């Protein structure tokens, strides 16, 4: 690499671009897992793929759910959530970030910390707060 190339993505290798050498856009979803695949990271990754975006994920919680309801859920540790974000961003990168289920205040703080530390382009909510 000459320093001007994108880092990550297996040393600059293109994914799914037919050998063009063009690095696809990447998006990181930070959200819970939906075992029924109708929401959560499963739905996000399907949407990213449909839009031609290479999707990555950091799980915040795991659920037992289907189309009828949510039967159980468990939040992951904030340390594990942060480690997933670091692992993905430091290798693959993230052109965009999408958040979903951030199960508790400690996970919210960990995610905010890692988004800031990596200077990621994060979504802004239109709910509450000045300029939201």
Secondary structure, DSSP 8 states (H G I E B T S, - for coil): --SSS---HHHH--SSSTT------EEEEEEEE-TTSSSHHHHHHHHHHHTT-EEEEEEEEEEEEETTEEEEEEE--HHHHHHHHHHHHHHT--SEEEE----SHHHHHHHHHHHHHTT------SSSSTT-
